[in-house]
Amino acid sequence: MYPGSYIMKVLNLLMLILVFTGIFSHFSFLVCGGTGTFKSEKVTSGLTSPFLFSSEPISSDPRLVCSSSTLSKPLKGGSSEIYREEAKDNLTAYVRLSPDTDSGVLNSCSRVEEWDEDSGIAVVCVNPESFEELSTLNGVSSVQPVISPVIRKVDLEEKTTFSFSSEEFWRPEGVTGAGIKIGIISDGVEDISEAINSGILPEDIHILSPGKGNEGTVMLEIVHETSPGAELYFHGAGSNKLEFNKAVDALVAEGCQILCDDVGWPDEPFFEDGVVAAHVKEVIESQGILYVSAAGNDAGRHYQGMFFDNGSGWHDFSSGVSGFRNIYMDVPAGEKVTVVLQWNDPWNGSENDYDLYLYDCCSGNEIAVSETTQSGMDTPLEFIKYVNKEEDKKTLSIAVKKYCGEDRILEVYIYPNSSVKVHPDNLVAEDSVFGHPAVSGVICVGAVDTGNQESGSIAPYSSRGPVSIYYPEPELRNKTDLSGPGRVKVSGSTGTGSFFTGTSASAPSVAGIGALIWSMYPEKTGNEIRGILCSSAEDLGEPGYDTTFGYGSVNESIVFFLESFSPGGGLSSEKDCPWKNSELRLRNQMRSLC
């Protein structure tokens, strides 16, 4: 036997051992990606991680590179027990039924919590052991676990004590928003009694549903400080999208002319209008209300781009221009993060199959995976909920693999706890608005960096447009619409103040100013008030409209216009106007609307 032939046989034998080791490792440690995946296991194309056969380290970033010995090991599943623990409890899921199928078909193995006959969607509570049975019932088109809503806030900071009255918003005399009803939707108002007893909020607030949490109380305070004469309503956002739609309907039924929310639904479609967006659009058009929504705080935790094959079926988030090929994050012990992947297929018609993974950057171990099958009538969605149950911080890599199908535009949102650090590599700030804030008739509000007000810069976290819509027809929507203060002093329920930060702060500021204008011109429609707000905003960024600030910032400078157009008020002189050279243009726009 020739030496060369013997060497080739040995090499082939070693390669077979490596392949079978990878297969065994893959199936022995395959984990369910949080509550995000409930399906039969499928064989992943290639059965290798994006790192296993690469001669390069996981990343060229020296902060992420460990010893070469750890990178040469076969990938193994990580903390699969965290997902098994979560699956012990009953699950909440959306069930899409075929046309003319009644929700009663679901009662055999689940409890129906909500039912929307128009969309054919039910929200059910189901035992994990019955999940597969639920998906096989006659008339069931799809079953998708519910992802919890996201509240658009940045954590409170810089605790301080101050006088509430000293922070009162300046407005023309006699203009208070009286006669206008404003409805707020957020997580909850569990501390509303303390806020009322402290004199921060009036006693006559209408609480239709208290929800869970306290952010709604802060939003009510911001609106009340801006428009103290407006009548305030609150409804909790609920835990699923159908409950949110009911909250909208309940507030409209109470006569609210302005609705404002700071809620995002990560399981709403990114590339088309979903059940929430479609409902909000219909309410705006049929009821003539003014709808204000926080744009989101996702500019620094978002990616969008065409699938770029790294040569082995894995997506290169850098599109081949960098050694940083994935998205990375540091997750301290005990902290949580949710990662959501979608791609631009029809929401209930995806036949291109992509999968989502988390890897430990030091060991190369697979931590979690979401591998739902998409075969023609499925949702283009994968998501992972991860909890670091180890004692040490983990640096994780987000990876995406194309199992089969065509190259599509991928979009990833990361929702971490406050102490989780998302590395900036490969993130994309543009096109980071989705869901009902992307509806054309909604005022989508970004956040100005009020900590650096003189520069007139956008807050680094503030989501921005444009919004890419692909179905039913391709469309590029101009979002955001307006921007507002990204950090607002609030008293809190006990009168001990703090800074409330995020687009959750900017949206109620705009809603309150909208109420002032509407109380001055009660004959106007919601769409006309929207036009006045956009025309009177202080232009920031590029001249005219841009997808970062929208039409500009709605801030204390708008009082010049409020005073000018209030009954008996005269026009401000050019030297008093904060926009100077642009005042004439804005004044003419205002006249055309007023």
MIDREN-6351 format. One line per 4 residues: number of its first residue (from 1); their letters; for each residue x, y, z of C-alpha. Coordinates in pm, 1 decimal. Last residue first. Layout:
NUM = A = X:Y:Z ~ ...
// end
This chain:
594 = CLSR = -5602.2:7674.4:1096.6 ~ -5434.5:7434.6:857.0 ~ -5340.1:7683.6:586.1 ~ -5252.9:7936.3:853.3
590 = MQNR = -5018.8:7688.0:1022.0 ~ -4836.8:7619.6:697.2 ~ -4795.6:7992.1:642.9 ~ -4656.7:8033.8:992.9
586 = LRLE = -4415.0:7743.7:940.0 ~ -4273.5:7900.5:625.2 ~ -4251.1:8241.5:787.9 ~ -4082.9:8098.2:1095.7
582 = SNKW = -3800.8:7919.6:908.4 ~ -3557.1:8210.6:925.2 ~ -3609.1:8261.7:1299.6 ~ -3675.7:7910.4:1435.9
578 = PCDK = -3696.1:8006.3:1804.5 ~ -3932.4:8293.1:1727.4 ~ -3877.0:8603.8:1935.4 ~ -3671.5:8791.1:1672.9
574 = ESSL = -3928.5:8704.5:1410.5 ~ -4209.2:8864.6:1605.9 ~ -4474.3:8637.6:1747.3 ~ -4816.0:8663.5:1590.1
570 = GGGP = -5086.3:8817.1:1805.6 ~ -5314.4:8640.8:2049.6 ~ -5680.8:8733.5:2085.9 ~ -5794.8:8370.6:2073.5
566 = SFSE = -5484.1:8148.7:2066.8 ~ -5298.1:8135.8:1734.9 ~ -4989.3:8330.6:1834.8 ~ -4983.7:8195.8:2189.6
562 = LFFV = -4998.5:7835.4:2074.4 ~ -4741.0:7913.1:1808.4 ~ -4493.8:8056.1:2056.4 ~ -4591.2:7774.6:2294.6
558 = ISEN = -4439.5:7533.7:2040.4 ~ -4095.6:7621.5:2175.0 ~ -4163.6:7406.8:2484.8 ~ -4112.7:7092.0:2279.1
554 = VSGY = -4245.2:6914.6:1970.8 ~ -3925.4:6831.1:1785.0 ~ -3911.6:6797.3:1410.1 ~ -4104.7:6679.5:1107.0
550 = GFTT = -3963.8:6330.8:1158.9 ~ -3658.9:6344.3:1384.6 ~ -3468.7:6048.2:1230.8 ~ -3669.4:5978.6:915.2
546 = DYGP = -3628.3:6331.7:781.4 ~ -3875.8:6607.8:699.5 ~ -3749.0:6954.6:626.9 ~ -3386.7:7058.0:658.3
542 = EGLD = -3175.4:6761.7:779.5 ~ -3155.1:6731.6:1156.4 ~ -3401.6:6937.3:1356.6 ~ -3705.4:7141.9:1250.9
538 = EASS = -3900.3:7269.4:1551.1 ~ -4252.3:7129.7:1519.9 ~ -4535.3:7360.6:1417.7 ~ -4619.9:7191.6:1089.2
534 = CLIG = -4622.0:6840.9:1236.2 ~ -4839.2:6940.4:1531.2 ~ -5079.5:7132.1:1307.1 ~ -5109.8:6834.4:1070.7
530 = RIEN = -5189.8:6596.2:1355.9 ~ -5453.6:6839.9:1476.8 ~ -5602.4:6828.0:1125.2 ~ -5604.8:6445.8:1127.8
526 = GTKE = -5780.6:6443.1:1463.5 ~ -6048.2:6670.0:1325.6 ~ -6077.9:7038.8:1409.1 ~ -6389.5:7199.6:1558.8
522 = PYMS = -6237.2:7191.6:1905.6 ~ -5972.1:7447.8:1805.9 ~ -5817.6:7576.0:2130.0 ~ -5891.7:7247.0:2310.9
518 = WILA = -5735.7:7065.6:2014.8 ~ -5413.5:7264.2:2048.0 ~ -5379.7:7194.0:2418.2 ~ -5467.9:6825.1:2366.5
514 = GIGA = -5195.2:6790.3:2104.2 ~ -4951.5:6934.8:2356.6 ~ -5044.8:6655.6:2596.6 ~ -5010.5:6386.3:2329.5
510 = VSPA = -4665.7:6517.3:2232.7 ~ -4543.0:6497.0:2592.7 ~ -4710.8:6157.7:2625.5 ~ -4493.7:6027.0:2336.1
506 = SAST = -4160.4:6174.3:2450.4 ~ -4144.4:6000.7:2787.4 ~ -4217.0:5647.8:2664.4 ~ -3971.5:5732.0:2384.0
502 = GTFF = -3712.3:5689.6:2654.8 ~ -3623.9:5836.4:2993.8 ~ -3809.3:5928.2:3310.4 ~ -3575.3:6136.6:3524.6
498 = SGTG = -3639.6:6113.7:3894.8 ~ -3838.7:6282.0:4166.2 ~ -3942.1:6188.0:4515.7 ~ -4307.0:6299.1:4524.0
494 = TSGS = -4428.4:5959.1:4640.5 ~ -4592.3:5834.8:4317.1 ~ -4318.7:5972.9:4096.2 ~ -4231.6:6339.2:4065.6
490 = VKVR = -4129.9:6338.4:3702.7 ~ -3845.9:6508.7:3521.7 ~ -3850.4:6423.6:3151.2 ~ -3581.3:6264.8:2935.4
486 = GPGS = -3631.0:6196.1:2566.2 ~ -3808.0:6523.6:2496.7 ~ -4012.3:6493.1:2178.8 ~ -3980.7:6375.9:1821.4
482 = LDTK = -4230.3:6375.1:1537.7 ~ -4337.1:6154.3:1247.8 ~ -4083.1:5867.7:1256.5 ~ -4142.2:5728.0:1003.5
478 = NRLE = -4192.5:5780.8:632.0 ~ -4325.3:5455.7:494.6 ~ -4153.7:5264.6:213.8 ~ -4409.2:5046.3:37.0
474 = PEPY = -4414.7:4710.4:-138.6 ~ -4774.4:4584.6:-179.1 ~ -4976.3:4343.3:39.2 ~ -4721.7:4314.2:182.0
470 = YISV = -4361.0:4437.5:159.7 ~ -4340.8:4725.0:409.6 ~ -4001.0:4880.5:480.7 ~ -4023.6:5148.0:751.8
466 = PGRS = -3805.2:5459.0:720.4 ~ -3728.2:5504.2:993.7 ~ -3592.1:5565.1:1340.9 ~ -3588.9:5409.9:1683.6
462 = SYPA = -3445.7:5625.2:1963.7 ~ -3156.7:5459.2:2149.7 ~ -2894.2:5717.8:2057.8 ~ -3123.0:6008.0:2152.5
458 = ISGS = -3146.5:6236.1:1849.5 ~ -2925.0:6540.8:1842.4 ~ -3025.7:6903.5:1882.6 ~ -2671.0:7002.3:1978.4
454 = EQNG = -2796.8:7237.6:2247.7 ~ -3021.8:6968.8:2395.9 ~ -2747.4:6727.6:2500.8 ~ -2919.6:6559.3:2794.7
450 = TDVA = -3241.8:6623.4:2607.3 ~ -3136.0:6372.9:2340.6 ~ -3451.9:6401.3:2131.9 ~ -3678.4:6096.2:2144.0
446 = GVCI = -3892.2:5953.2:1864.2 ~ -4269.3:5979.1:1830.7 ~ -4485.5:5788.1:1580.2 ~ -4803.3:5988.6:1521.0
442 = VGSV = -5031.5:5715.4:1384.5 ~ -5211.1:5767.2:1051.6 ~ -4942.3:5595.3:842.5 ~ -4919.1:5286.8:1061.1
438 = APHG = -4555.2:5232.0:1165.8 ~ -4634.5:5294.1:1535.3 ~ -4872.3:4991.9:1496.0 ~ -4595.4:4740.2:1437.3
434 = FVSD = -4239.1:4828.5:1343.9 ~ -3980.3:5105.2:1378.9 ~ -3610.5:5010.9:1353.3 ~ -3576.1:5092.5:982.6
430 = EAVL = -3237.5:5260.3:1036.5 ~ -3035.0:5192.3:1352.0 ~ -2844.1:4893.5:1212.5 ~ -2625.7:4679.2:1439.6
426 = NDPH = -2329.9:4500.0:1283.5 ~ -2094.4:4547.7:1582.2 ~ -2245.5:4773.7:1849.5 ~ -2213.5:4518.1:2131.3
422 = VKVS = -2536.1:4460.1:2328.6 ~ -2476.5:4499.1:2701.0 ~ -2724.1:4333.0:2937.4 ~ -2765.4:4536.1:3257.9
418 = SNPY = -3102.3:4683.6:3156.7 ~ -3263.1:4351.4:3070.0 ~ -3239.0:4274.0:2701.3 ~ -3481.7:4293.7:2409.9
414 = IYVE = -3291.9:4226.2:2087.0 ~ -3458.9:4284.4:1750.8 ~ -3346.8:4102.9:1434.5 ~ -3452.5:4156.3:1073.0
410 = LIRD = -3352.0:3936.7:780.1 ~ -3411.2:4023.0:415.9 ~ -3446.6:3697.0:222.8 ~ -3222.7:3458.5:33.0
406 = EGCY = -3426.9:3170.0:-102.1 ~ -3518.9:2839.0:57.6 ~ -3364.1:2595.5:304.3 ~ -3209.7:2577.0:651.6
402 = KKVA = -3067.6:2929.2:635.9 ~ -2868.7:2980.6:953.0 ~ -2873.9:3275.6:1193.3 ~ -2629.0:3345.3:1477.4
398 = ISLT = -2646.0:3559.6:1790.2 ~ -2320.6:3535.5:1986.0 ~ -2307.8:3533.8:2363.1 ~ -2064.9:3674.4:2618.3
394 = KKDE = -2164.3:3516.9:2948.1 ~ -2130.0:3676.7:3290.7 ~ -2057.8:3434.1:3573.3 ~ -2270.5:3243.4:3824.5
390 = EKNV = -2473.0:3054.7:3565.3 ~ -2847.7:3082.6:3524.6 ~ -2822.4:3321.1:3230.3 ~ -3184.2:3342.5:3115.7
386 = YKIF = -3265.3:3318.4:2745.9 ~ -3588.4:3372.0:2553.7 ~ -3535.5:3278.2:2189.1 ~ -3736.3:3375.4:1884.7
382 = ELPT = -3804.3:3259.4:1530.4 ~ -4063.3:3409.6:1295.6 ~ -4150.4:3382.7:927.9 ~ -4499.1:3241.3:1009.9
378 = DMGS = -4613.2:2924.8:832.9 ~ -4822.2:2833.3:531.3 ~ -4542.1:2734.3:292.4 ~ -4296.4:2509.4:474.9
374 = QTTE = -4154.1:2708.7:766.0 ~ -4036.2:2474.5:1044.0 ~ -3955.4:2627.2:1382.1 ~ -3588.8:2600.1:1470.2
370 = SVAI = -3520.3:2823.4:1771.5 ~ -3191.9:2740.0:1940.8 ~ -3023.8:2788.8:2276.8 ~ -2678.9:2779.7:2434.6
366 = ENGS = -2469.0:2611.7:2165.2 ~ -2120.2:2582.3:2304.3 ~ -1829.8:2770.8:2144.4 ~ -1663.1:2776.3:2483.9
362 = CCDY = -1578.9:3146.1:2499.1 ~ -1835.8:3294.9:2260.7 ~ -2124.2:3097.0:2408.6 ~ -2363.1:3048.6:2120.3
358 = LYLD = -2724.8:3155.7:2065.6 ~ -2912.2:3031.2:1760.7 ~ -3192.0:3128.5:1520.1 ~ -3321.4:2928.8:1224.4
354 = YDNE = -3432.0:3024.3:873.7 ~ -3678.5:2840.0:647.2 ~ -3814.3:2998.2:330.9 ~ -4169.6:2875.2:268.2
350 = SGNW = -4343.3:3153.1:459.1 ~ -4713.7:3211.3:396.9 ~ -4882.6:3330.1:713.8 ~ -4683.2:3649.4:763.6
346 = PDNW = -4581.4:3685.6:397.9 ~ -4201.9:3652.4:370.0 ~ -3965.8:3935.9:456.7 ~ -3769.1:3780.7:741.8
342 = QLVV = -3818.0:3767.7:1118.0 ~ -3584.7:3706.9:1412.0 ~ -3657.6:3792.0:1777.3 ~ -3402.1:3774.6:2061.2
338 = TVKE = -3519.5:3791.9:2423.0 ~ -3270.1:3860.1:2702.0 ~ -3258.1:3780.4:3070.7 ~ -3017.1:3843.2:3357.9
334 = GAPV = -2929.9:3606.6:3643.1 ~ -2556.3:3622.9:3584.5 ~ -2458.2:3901.7:3347.0 ~ -2535.2:3878.2:2972.7
330 = DMYI = -2275.4:4036.8:2744.3 ~ -2392.9:4065.2:2384.5 ~ -2268.5:3987.9:2036.0 ~ -2416.3:4007.8:1687.4
326 = NRFG = -2247.1:3792.2:1424.2 ~ -1970.0:3816.6:1165.5 ~ -1731.3:4054.5:1339.3 ~ -1435.5:3981.5:1113.4
322 = SVGS = -1563.2:4252.4:886.8 ~ -1670.2:4335.6:531.8 ~ -1837.0:4009.8:431.4 ~ -2198.5:4118.1:476.6
318 = SFDH = -2124.8:4211.7:841.2 ~ -2415.6:3999.7:967.8 ~ -2267.4:3694.2:796.4 ~ -2553.0:3444.0:784.3
314 = WGSG = -2469.3:3076.6:807.6 ~ -2513.0:2839.1:513.2 ~ -2151.4:2725.7:494.6 ~ -1990.9:2987.7:270.2
310 = NDFF = -2057.3:3294.7:485.4 ~ -2394.1:3333.5:313.0 ~ -2526.1:3689.0:325.3 ~ -2900.4:3716.5:397.2
306 = MGQY = -3013.7:4069.0:314.7 ~ -3003.9:4319.6:599.3 ~ -3177.1:4448.2:911.4 ~ -3036.8:4463.1:1262.8
302 = HRGA = -3161.7:4614.3:1588.1 ~ -3035.3:4670.5:1941.6 ~ -2903.6:5025.8:1939.1 ~ -3188.2:5180.8:1739.7
298 = DNGA = -3444.6:4991.3:1948.9 ~ -3588.9:5241.6:2193.5 ~ -3935.9:5249.9:2040.1 ~ -4139.5:5488.8:1826.2
294 = ASVY = -4373.7:5575.5:2114.5 ~ -4733.6:5603.9:1994.5 ~ -4977.1:5891.5:1945.1 ~ -5327.7:5836.5:1799.4
290 = LIGQ = -5547.2:6138.8:1727.1 ~ -5904.6:6019.9:1681.2 ~ -6124.2:6041.4:1372.5 ~ -6338.3:5742.9:1473.7
286 = SEIV = -6350.6:5539.6:1150.9 ~ -6005.3:5617.6:1011.4 ~ -5819.1:5611.2:1341.9 ~ -6003.7:5298.1:1455.6
282 = EKVH = -5929.7:5112.7:1129.4 ~ -5558.4:5196.2:1148.8 ~ -5540.9:5083.3:1511.4 ~ -5702.4:4752.3:1415.3
278 = AAVV = -5470.2:4688.3:1121.8 ~ -5164.3:4768.9:1333.8 ~ -5278.3:4534.7:1612.3 ~ -5361.2:4238.3:1384.6
274 = GDEF = -5046.8:4277.7:1177.4 ~ -4943.0:4534.0:918.7 ~ -4657.5:4414.6:699.0 ~ -4278.8:4368.1:708.7
270 = FPED = -4207.4:4355.6:1083.5 ~ -4506.3:4134.7:1164.8 ~ -4631.3:4158.4:1526.8 ~ -4456.4:3908.0:1753.9
266 = PWGV = -4236.8:4178.1:1908.1 ~ -4547.8:4368.8:2028.6 ~ -4456.2:4722.5:2134.9 ~ -4626.3:4941.7:2393.9
262 = DDCL = -4573.6:5308.9:2475.0 ~ -4931.0:5424.7:2421.1 ~ -5127.0:5744.2:2357.0 ~ -5492.2:5784.8:2258.1
258 = IQCG = -5648.4:6124.0:2190.1 ~ -6021.5:6185.6:2133.1 ~ -6130.1:5965.7:2424.1 ~ -6509.2:5922.1:2418.5
254 = EAVL = -6543.2:5634.6:2664.8 ~ -6601.7:5394.9:2371.9 ~ -6265.0:5507.5:2231.3 ~ -6097.7:5401.8:2555.6
250 = ADVA = -6266.3:5059.7:2550.0 ~ -6182.6:5002.0:2183.5 ~ -5811.9:5069.0:2234.9 ~ -5804.7:4841.2:2539.8
246 = KNFE = -5981.3:4569.8:2339.0 ~ -5706.4:4591.4:2078.2 ~ -5449.4:4544.0:2354.7 ~ -5633.8:4237.5:2483.6
242 = LKNS = -5617.9:4092.5:2131.8 ~ -5244.3:4154.9:2119.2 ~ -5156.6:3967.9:2436.5 ~ -5068.3:4040.1:2799.1
238 = GAGH = -5287.1:4342.2:2855.5 ~ -5209.6:4703.0:2767.3 ~ -5366.1:4838.6:3086.9 ~ -5631.5:5105.7:3037.7
234 = FYLE = -5612.2:5464.9:3155.8 ~ -5828.9:5775.2:3120.7 ~ -5755.2:6144.1:3177.6 ~ -5979.6:6448.8:3132.2
230 = AGPS = -5770.9:6739.8:3004.2 ~ -5744.3:7055.3:3216.5 ~ -5389.2:6994.4:3334.8 ~ -5252.8:6963.2:2979.4
226 = TEHV = -4871.2:6948.8:3000.6 ~ -4841.4:6842.3:3364.8 ~ -5138.5:6608.5:3318.8 ~ -4979.6:6441.9:3015.3
222 = IELM = -4648.8:6388.8:3196.6 ~ -4825.2:6261.7:3510.3 ~ -5037.8:6017.5:3309.7 ~ -4720.8:5878.2:3152.2
218 = VTGE = -4569.6:5829.9:3498.4 ~ -4875.9:5643.4:3625.7 ~ -4877.7:5422.7:3315.5 ~ -4523.0:5317.6:3396.8
214 = NGKG = -4627.0:5158.8:3724.0 ~ -4670.8:4786.9:3663.7 ~ -4959.5:4546.5:3611.8 ~ -5285.0:4655.0:3448.0
210 = PSLI = -5522.5:4899.0:3618.6 ~ -5818.2:4848.6:3379.5 ~ -6076.6:5120.6:3314.7 ~ -5905.7:5369.2:3546.8
206 = HIDE = -6079.9:5705.4:3501.9 ~ -5875.9:5985.0:3661.0 ~ -6096.3:6209.5:3879.8 ~ -5865.3:6236.8:4181.1
202 = PLIG = -5608.9:6455.0:4010.2 ~ -5244.6:6345.1:3980.1 ~ -4937.0:6468.4:4167.1 ~ -5135.3:6563.5:4475.7
198 = SNIA = -4950.8:6312.8:4693.8 ~ -5274.4:6118.3:4752.9 ~ -5326.5:6092.0:4377.0 ~ -4974.2:5960.7:4314.5
194 = ESID = -5004.0:5716.7:4606.0 ~ -5333.1:5586.0:4471.3 ~ -5188.0:5542.2:4119.7 ~ -4915.2:5305.7:4238.1
190 = EVGD = -5044.9:4999.9:4047.1 ~ -5092.1:5207.4:3734.1 ~ -5011.7:4953.2:3462.8 ~ -4823.3:4838.7:3153.8
186 = SIIG = -4923.2:5117.5:2917.3 ~ -5229.1:5256.2:2739.3 ~ -5323.0:5619.5:2802.9 ~ -5656.7:5774.9:2701.3
182 = IKIG = -5691.6:6151.0:2665.5 ~ -6029.5:6329.3:2680.6 ~ -6035.2:6691.8:2566.6 ~ -6277.3:6951.9:2703.2
178 = AGTV = -6007.7:7138.6:2895.0 ~ -5662.2:7112.8:2736.8 ~ -5531.8:7387.6:2964.8 ~ -5528.6:7707.2:2757.2
174 = GEPR = -5642.6:7996.6:2978.9 ~ -5313.1:8178.6:2963.6 ~ -5081.3:8041.6:2699.9 ~ -4873.3:7743.3:2816.0
170 = WFEE = -4556.2:7687.6:3021.3 ~ -4516.9:7329.7:3149.6 ~ -4486.8:7304.3:3526.5 ~ -4144.3:7200.2:3653.7
166 = SSFS = -4145.1:7441.6:3947.7 ~ -4481.1:7307.7:4061.4 ~ -4337.3:6958.1:4120.0 ~ -4071.7:7088.9:4358.4
162 = FTTK = -3754.3:6886.5:4346.7 ~ -3593.5:6572.2:4483.4 ~ -3339.7:6380.5:4279.9 ~ -3271.5:6030.8:4154.8
158 = EELD = -3039.7:6031.0:3854.6 ~ -3190.1:5741.1:3660.6 ~ -3510.2:5565.2:3560.9 ~ -3457.2:5276.3:3318.5
154 = VKRI = -3518.5:5338.5:2948.7 ~ -3880.3:5296.2:2848.7 ~ -4072.0:5162.6:2549.5 ~ -4267.2:4882.2:2720.7
150 = VPSI = -4229.5:4554.1:2531.9 ~ -4520.4:4310.7:2514.1 ~ -4476.3:3942.7:2607.5 ~ -4426.8:3694.8:2324.7
146 = VPQV = -4724.7:3462.4:2277.9 ~ -4658.1:3110.8:2150.0 ~ -4765.7:3051.3:1788.2 ~ -5013.3:2793.0:1661.9
142 = SSVG = -5106.9:2774.0:1294.8 ~ -5386.7:2676.6:1055.3 ~ -5621.9:2504.3:1300.7 ~ -5944.6:2396.5:1127.4
138 = NLTS = -5916.5:2030.6:1223.0 ~ -5696.1:1993.2:1529.9 ~ -5330.3:1903.4:1467.9 ~ -5174.8:2214.1:1630.1
134 = LEEF = -5370.0:2159.1:1951.9 ~ -5251.2:1798.9:1979.4 ~ -4890.2:1918.7:1960.3 ~ -4946.8:2168.6:2240.7
130 = SEPN = -5130.5:1928.3:2468.2 ~ -4827.2:1831.4:2677.8 ~ -4733.2:2198.6:2708.0 ~ -5072.6:2268.4:2875.0
126 = VCVV = -5270.0:2528.5:2684.5 ~ -5410.5:2875.7:2748.6 ~ -5561.1:3013.5:2430.4 ~ -5567.6:3340.1:2236.9
122 = AIGS = -5780.5:3306.1:1926.6 ~ -5727.8:3449.5:1579.3 ~ -5978.8:3429.9:1292.9 ~ -5908.4:3791.9:1198.7
118 = DEDW = -6272.0:3908.6:1208.0 ~ -6374.1:3652.8:1472.2 ~ -6131.5:3780.9:1732.1 ~ -6138.7:3538.9:2026.6
114 = EEVR = -5977.4:3577.1:2368.8 ~ -5906.1:3338.0:2657.6 ~ -5993.3:3004.6:2492.6 ~ -5895.7:2717.0:2721.3
110 = SCSN = -5710.6:2429.3:2556.1 ~ -5734.7:2061.6:2459.2 ~ -6095.9:1990.6:2359.0 ~ -6196.7:2355.9:2374.3
106 = LVGS = -6016.2:2448.2:2052.1 ~ -6300.0:2349.7:1816.0 ~ -6517.0:2602.8:1999.6 ~ -6327.0:2880.4:1821.7
102 = DTDP = -6551.5:2834.8:1518.6 ~ -6398.6:2762.1:1178.8 ~ -6555.7:2961.1:892.3 ~ -6212.9:3060.5:755.5
98 = SLRV = -5923.0:2852.0:891.3 ~ -5816.1:2922.2:1246.7 ~ -5507.0:3104.1:1371.3 ~ -5413.4:3009.9:1725.5
94 = YATL = -5215.4:3257.0:1935.3 ~ -5055.5:3099.0:2240.0 ~ -5041.7:3120.5:2618.6 ~ -4857.2:2835.7:2786.5
90 = NDKA = -4934.7:2640.4:3100.7 ~ -4636.5:2591.2:3327.2 ~ -4372.1:2318.0:3302.5 ~ -4236.9:2466.6:2976.7
86 = EERY = -4040.8:2733.7:3163.0 ~ -3844.5:2468.0:3349.3 ~ -3767.4:2287.2:3026.1 ~ -3640.2:2613.7:2882.3
82 = IESS = -3402.4:2682.1:3167.8 ~ -3287.3:2318.8:3164.0 ~ -3138.9:2358.5:2816.3 ~ -2849.0:2555.7:2955.1
78 = GGKL = -2596.5:2468.1:2688.6 ~ -2610.1:2225.9:2399.6 ~ -2275.7:2104.8:2270.7 ~ -2053.9:2223.7:1989.7
74 = PKSL = -1761.1:2000.2:1907.9 ~ -1436.5:2123.0:2068.5 ~ -1184.1:2322.9:1865.3 ~ -1287.4:2658.5:2010.2
70 = TSSS = -1198.3:2571.5:2368.2 ~ -843.3:2473.5:2275.8 ~ -793.3:2798.4:2084.2 ~ -805.7:2998.5:2406.0
66 = CVLR = -1076.0:3263.1:2424.4 ~ -1159.9:3546.5:2181.3 ~ -1447.0:3784.8:2258.8 ~ -1263.1:4090.2:2393.1
62 = PDSS = -999.1:4046.1:2124.8 ~ -1262.9:4128.7:1861.8 ~ -1170.4:3920.1:1559.3 ~ -1470.8:3706.7:1633.3
58 = IPES = -1542.1:3336.8:1670.5 ~ -1177.3:3273.9:1587.1 ~ -1079.3:3199.0:1227.6 ~ -980.7:2855.1:1093.8
54 = SFLF = -1349.1:2784.3:1049.6 ~ -1477.4:2428.5:1081.6 ~ -1671.5:2478.1:1404.2 ~ -1741.2:2854.4:1391.3
50 = PSTL = -2071.9:2906.0:1211.1 ~ -2199.5:2600.0:1397.2 ~ -2220.0:2267.4:1222.5 ~ -2497.5:2028.0:1136.1
46 = GSTV = -2454.3:2112.9:765.1 ~ -2823.9:2172.8:713.4 ~ -3004.0:2138.3:1045.3 ~ -3192.4:1813.1:1087.6
42 = KESK = -3539.7:1888.7:1218.0 ~ -3678.3:1845.2:1565.9 ~ -4056.2:1834.9:1589.0 ~ -4207.7:2157.9:1701.1
38 = FTGT = -4259.5:2394.1:1993.7 ~ -4028.3:2690.3:1959.9 ~ -4038.4:3036.9:2114.7 ~ -4121.5:2936.5:2469.4
34 = GGCV = -3751.6:2932.5:2526.8 ~ -3556.9:2811.6:2228.5 ~ -3611.0:2437.9:2275.2 ~ -3282.0:2262.3:2316.0
30 = LFSF = -3085.5:2023.8:2095.2 ~ -2820.4:1866.5:2318.9 ~ -2819.0:1502.2:2224.0 ~ -2933.2:1570.6:1869.1
26 = HSFI = -2651.1:1809.7:1781.7 ~ -2381.4:1626.4:1975.3 ~ -2462.4:1299.9:1806.9 ~ -2456.5:1464.5:1463.4
22 = GTFV = -2130.0:1647.0:1540.2 ~ -1968.4:1325.4:1662.6 ~ -2090.1:1153.6:1347.3 ~ -1922.8:1421.6:1133.9
18 = LILM = -1598.5:1412.7:1332.4 ~ -1575.3:1035.2:1319.0 ~ -1636.6:1041.4:943.7 ~ -1361.1:1303.5:898.8
14 = LLNL = -1117.8:1095.1:1100.5 ~ -1187.5:792.8:881.5 ~ -1135.1:998.0:565.1 ~ -802.9:1126.2:700.2
10 = VKMI = -690.4:774.4:787.0 ~ -787.8:650.3:441.6 ~ -597.3:939.2:277.9 ~ -286.2:863.2:481.4
6 = YSGP = -291.4:499.6:374.3 ~ -322.6:597.6:7.9 ~ -27.1:837.4:39.0 ~ 187.1:572.6:202.2
2 = YM = 129.5:337.1:-93.0 ~ 0.0:0.0:0.0
// end
